[in-house]
Amino acid sequence: MFRSLRWRIAIPYLLLILVAMGGLSIYLSDLVRQSHLADLRGKLTAEARLIGDAVGEAAAWDEAGGEFHGLAHHYADLLDARVTFIGADGVVQGDSHADRTEMDNHLRRPEVQEALEGGQGSSTRFSRTVDYEMMYAAVLVGSGGDVRGFARVALPVSQVEAHVARLRRVTLIAAVMASLGAAVLAIVMAE
């Protein structure tokens, strides 16, 4: 049966389609993931910038031990994200998801260092405070050229991964359907 001309044409054609669709599925899912992460990074940076602008003149920046606990929770509720206010010395002034007094100095965090150098920064890393991987965006909060502190917004990367997993399933289903259609077409054309 498989020695006939029909199968000698249909089987390589089908294998070619399967390889092409598999490669396309992998490429598209990675492209979608990277695009979604870039969009999320931009969104978090914009939100951090808005928060930084809103609290730039807050008196708590000038007070010793000034706290932003209430503001961190307020903005976190509005954005459905984790919000952190960090003083110019790296001491956490307020955090929506943890007790600021138990948190390490944040001055050396990658996103804070980038913000210190360029006004804004972002990073994706594991958070020891909440025990999962998060994407962070931080902006410099300043007044008249002097650094008052940093506003930082973060979201769990698991949300992005769940979205990408859904897209991968849809892409895989489409690839399987296209492959089945190609297989039928290959068999019909080989007759």
C-alpha positions in Angstrom: 0.0 0.0 0.0 2.7 2.5 1.0 4.8 1.6 -2.1 2.3 3.2 -4.5 3.1 6.6 -6.0 0.2 8.1 -4.2 1.7 7.4 -0.7 5.2 8.2 -1.9 4.0 11.7 -2.7 1.5 12.1 0.2 3.7 11.1 3.1 6.6 13.5 2.5 4.1 16.3 1.7 2.4 15.5 5.0 5.7 15.4 7.0 6.7 18.7 5.4 3.4 20.3 6.5 3.7 18.9 10.0 7.3 20.2 10.4 6.3 23.6 9.0 3.3 24.0 11.3 5.2 22.8 14.3 8.0 25.3 13.7 5.4 28.1 13.0 3.6 27.3 16.2 6.7 27.5 18.3 7.9 30.7 16.6 4.5 32.4 17.0 4.0 31.4 20.7 7.5 32.9 21.5 6.7 36.0 19.5 3.4 36.5 21.3 5.1 36.0 24.7 7.8 38.5 24.0 5.3 41.0 22.6 3.0 40.6 25.6 6.0 41.1 28.0 7.0 44.3 26.2 3.4 45.6 26.3 3.2 44.8 30.0 6.6 46.5 30.7 5.3 49.6 28.9 2.0 49.5 30.9 3.8 49.1 34.2 6.2 52.0 33.4 3.3 54.3 32.5 1.4 53.4 35.7 4.6 54.0 37.8 5.1 57.3 36.0 1.5 58.4 36.8 1.9 57.5 40.4 5.3 59.2 40.6 3.8 62.4 39.2 0.9 62.2 41.6 3.1 61.8 44.8 6.1 63.9 43.7 5.2 66.8 46.0 4.0 64.6 48.9 5.3 65.9 52.3 6.1 62.3 53.3 9.2 62.4 51.1 10.7 65.1 53.4 9.7 63.6 56.7 12.1 61.3 58.5 10.4 57.9 58.3 7.7 59.2 56.0 5.3 56.5 55.1 3.3 55.8 52.0 1.5 52.8 53.3 -2.0 54.2 52.6 -1.1 55.5 49.2 0.5 52.2 48.2 -2.7 50.3 49.0 -4.8 52.9 47.3 -2.9 52.7 44.0 -2.6 48.9 44.3 -6.4 48.7 44.5 -6.9 51.0 41.5 -4.3 49.2 39.3 -4.7 45.6 40.6 -0.9 45.5 41.0 1.7 45.7 43.7 2.8 49.2 44.4 6.0 50.2 46.3 7.4 53.6 47.3 11.1 53.7 47.9 13.0 56.5 49.4 16.1 58.0 47.7 18.3 56.0 50.2 16.6 52.8 49.2 14.5 52.4 52.3 11.0 51.2 51.5 8.5 53.8 52.5 5.3 51.9 51.6 4.3 48.6 50.0 0.9 47.3 49.1 1.7 43.6 49.7 4.2 43.5 52.6 5.3 45.2 55.8 7.8 47.8 54.7 9.7 47.5 58.0 10.6 43.9 57.2 11.8 44.6 53.7 15.4 44.9 52.6 16.9 48.1 51.2 15.9 48.4 47.6 18.5 50.8 46.2 20.4 48.0 44.5 17.4 46.4 42.8 17.9 46.4 39.0 14.8 48.4 38.2 15.7 51.0 40.8 19.3 51.3 39.5 18.0 51.8 36.0 15.6 54.4 37.2 18.4 56.2 39.0 20.5 56.3 35.8 17.8 57.0 33.3 14.6 58.1 35.0 12.9 54.7 34.6 13.8 51.0 34.7 12.3 47.6 34.6 13.3 44.0 35.5 11.7 40.5 35.7 12.9 38.5 38.6 11.9 36.3 41.5 10.5 38.3 44.5 11.6 37.0 47.9 8.9 39.1 49.5 5.9 37.4 47.7 7.7 34.2 46.6 7.0 34.3 42.9 8.4 35.8 39.7 7.3 39.4 39.0 7.9 42.1 36.4 8.8 45.4 38.0 8.8 49.0 36.6 10.3 51.8 38.6 10.4 55.6 38.0 12.4 58.3 39.6 10.4 60.7 41.7 12.1 64.1 41.8 11.5 67.7 42.2 13.7 70.4 40.7 16.5 67.9 39.8 16.7 66.4 43.3 15.8 62.7 43.8 13.0 62.3 46.3 12.6 58.5 45.8 11.1 56.0 43.5 7.6 54.7 42.6 7.5 51.1 41.6 4.6 49.0 40.1 4.8 45.2 39.7 2.7 42.3 38.4 3.2 38.5 38.6 4.7 37.0 35.4 2.3 34.1 35.9 -0.5 36.2 34.4 1.5 36.6 31.3 2.4 32.9 31.2 -1.3 31.9 31.6 -2.2 34.2 28.6 0.6 32.8 26.5 -0.4 29.2 27.4 -4.0 29.9 26.1 -2.6 31.3 22.9 -0.3 28.3 22.5 -3.3 26.0 22.8 -5.2 27.9 20.2 -2.2 27.9 17.9 -1.6 24.2 18.4 -5.3 23.4 17.6 -5.1 25.6 14.4 -1.9 23.8 13.4 -3.4 20.4 13.9 -6.5 21.4 11.9 -4.4 22.8 9.1 -2.2 19.6 9.1 -5.3 17.4 8.9 -6.6 19.5 6.0 -3.2 19.3 4.3 -3.2 15.5 4.8 -6.5 15.1 3.2 -5.5 17.4 0.3 -2.2 15.4 -0.1 -4.1 12.1 -0.4 -6.6 13.5 -2.8 -3.9 15.2 -5.0 -1.8 12.0 -5.0 -4.7 10.0 -6.7 
